[in-house]
Amino acid sequence: MAKRAPPMRDVALHGIEIAPSQVRGAIRLVPLLRRSVKEDLRFLKRSYQEAATVVSLDGELLAPGVKYISYVPHGLVVSWSDDGTPVAAFGAQMSRPDGKRIGRGPCAVRIAHRMVKREEGNRLRMLPLHVAMEGFLALCFDGPDVAWSEYSKQAISTGLSPRWERVAPGYLVPGLADALRVFEIHDRQVGVLVFVADALASAFVVSHPEDYRALHRSILEDFFGELMIHYGLLPPTGHLSTLGMDAARVRDASDLIAEVERMRAEWASFHGFMAEGLLGRPLSSKQVYQAGPFALQRFMTDLRPSEENHVGEAIVRDDGELEYLKTYRLSAAQTRRAFLLLQLAKHHWNLDATAAGMATTRDDLVKRLSAAGFGYLLKEHVLKAARA
Amino acid sequence: MAPSDVPSVQAHGASPSPGSRAERVAREDLVMFINACFSCTGQREFYGDARGQSVSIEFLHEYILGNYRRLYARTLAAGINHFNMAQIVTGLLATGRDAHPEHREEEGALIRAALRVLPPQRALRVLGALRSLRVNNRRARAVARDYLAGRPDVHFDAVKYRAKVRAAAVHAHLRLPGEVGPFLFRGWNQRVYETPLFEKFRAGHYAAASIYDLPFSIAEGLARKHGVPRDVFLSRIEGQMTSAEKMRLTEAAAREKRPVDLRFDLARAPLTKLALYLLSLPLGERTERRDEFHVALQRSAARAFSRAPAPLGKVAAVLDRSYSASGSSEKRRRPLAVALAASYLLRAAAREYRAFWSPRLDDERGEHGELFVQARGQSALGRPLAEALAWGADLVVVVSDGFENDPPAGAAEVARVFRARLDPQRRTSIVHMNPVFDEEDYAPRGLGAALPTVGLRDAEDLLTMLGFARFADGMARLDELEDYLAARVREMLGRAQTHAARGRGEARR
């Protein structure tokens, strides 16, 4: 077994270069190219037809325990080799879905075993983005660790369960389908940064260019925050005209070639700057699976309510090269909810201490909790007293 | 474009004074319109849908017809595509009342000549469209009459385009020769015909054996009626098929993975058609027949060159083969085919030639690597253009749909800086040829102010279009553009006259 990878500190595009963006309407797609392509980690999409998928997070399939329920349009099957030899492209036998199917037609439900499940050989089935979302929902999931009298019976006995969030599939983001259709995929392209109205909505990276080509359209099935639907309705994003050529530096025709390359480099660094809400932000991360030299981790940016925040999952090779990345941008309300939970957890769920820590009053904190949708955690009279 | 800037005198064809604002507006409008007429067909493109394309081009037609009627008519002679010729003819016939008496004769002659240039199905569709537009005036009737009278074989037309000929005949109250009238209106229900082709058509409805002397498209329907197996039908009808039909059928069959075996002479096909056919084939077949295709393309290019011989010096071509060159389901791979055909044509015309594809073609393919070109990858026109200029070409032709993204505005910047710093005297000319109409710009999309953009219909027209580029550049004045169009009109009408004279001579014999 290879050594365990250290937890991710930030999202760094090791082994990947940024290319100039392609704009269609309000959508800007920034291609990510891999410097040297390796063949030892491949992805394949496995489609699910069911209206909902129930994932047993602990214990056996259908056994009691924590469940994650969502619409999951597809999973990813990951194959790898431990010694760097190319992984054979897998064929049609791989299309057999995993887990169990219950019900028929439009009422069918799939029961899946764990978010990330080892299949035969060096093969892993994972539910993309849901790995990260599950981590986000599980934040402080157990509820108060001290039975303060303000908390409701439900909060003390079952924690935050059921904890839920709402997201929208990519095909509801206006213009995204069209932008993906006309996007011109580069030869070495392995990923893309999706900007909606020049706000970073998602990042997606795989290991191999052929896999990217096959998964390009699957971005439509990924989920986005509802803010992105509003952003998609904004007027078209113009080309940024400032990144031109400096005529003074051109003395002969060969300088023109150098200047074109310089323009490309400027675009790349500019897009890196645009994506700073994700790249280079401090993260909290947790390893989910170790597969040979590859570590699957999920991460969350430090939750600052005033800034954009992302959750995501990544596979990093043991030499630090980024092999897989998929992120979701939290909406402002989602960020607020997670932020409040973390503050409570930091002060052992004591309302007064938390309020003091956040430089606010206890009543305001209760109101904020209630507005964020956590009213069910508190007893009725506490809420009433705060509102009075 | 600002309609309020256009002085009303334009409607009567008088030119505004040179250098004035009105002159500039008029020139820009016309260049935009003629450019649009080269590339737009109202069909779906990679970036634009069919609805947007047709709304955009229809607006342009109405605008130019309303403001510059005489030049609108003269555009017919500029070598524009069939779709727009048909639109112009329809527009002129529908608004005959507005024609200035002085220009009426020329307009009529241009309409007649244009209909003769159009393929029969398109010309007949124009005459049919007059019916749905409820246009029925003396001139329209005379045009329909003259058109049908000028056709070499009216019997053949009556069989192959029966519904269209009938629509035109009914609408224009035509008196039809011989059995054509009964044929059009009674069809196969008549007892017997003396005209052999009509008799075959009648018999074909009852006996499968009689269908093989009919035009392919007619026989195809009858074969279905008789339940003739497809392969038997194709092998027996092959002699009746035109080579365009064979090419189209082979392409369609390959797309549906049911290949048919039809032989036709590649080298006789027009250059762009041939390139389109080649690109429809899978890479395996292209590899097997690479020499055959290379020779055919070379011959076709040489033929196109000999028709408009304008030898060129040291020429470089920057050719876009990005994913957007794949066109749409209505124009499959057309931008790519135009680029490939342009490459062969320029090689035939130039003393020294080099092609710079974007993205670069891999050299592993070896000889005739261009034949394996595929629409894939990003549009990086900046670097190849810079390389072409560094190579020292006198003429650089960029064939692209005008969308570039790696980096955006790369070619525009290269051209701008090149003009400003390295070539202020304009010794090197750079021309952008665009086979795609952009509905939002009402013109083929450009690559910045330093690169004149010209719409391109087929690669065969590329050499003539080089002459048009100076108008797109904004260098030439409106009266020069008018002279250019007038010369093309004289050419077209001269051709039409000799054609008509020859036709009369044959009829007398």
Interface residues (C-beta under 8 A of the other chain):
Chain A: A19 P20 S21 Q22 V23 P31 V182 F183 E184 I185 H186 D187 H239 L240 S241 L243 G244 M245 A247 V250 R251 D252 A253 S254 L256 I257 E259 V260 E261 M263 R264 W267
Chain B: F46 Y47 S322 Y323 S324 P359 R376 G377 Q378 S379 G382 R383 A386 E387 L389 A390 G392 N405 D406 P407 P408 A409 G410 E413 V414 R416 V417 F418 A420 R421 L422
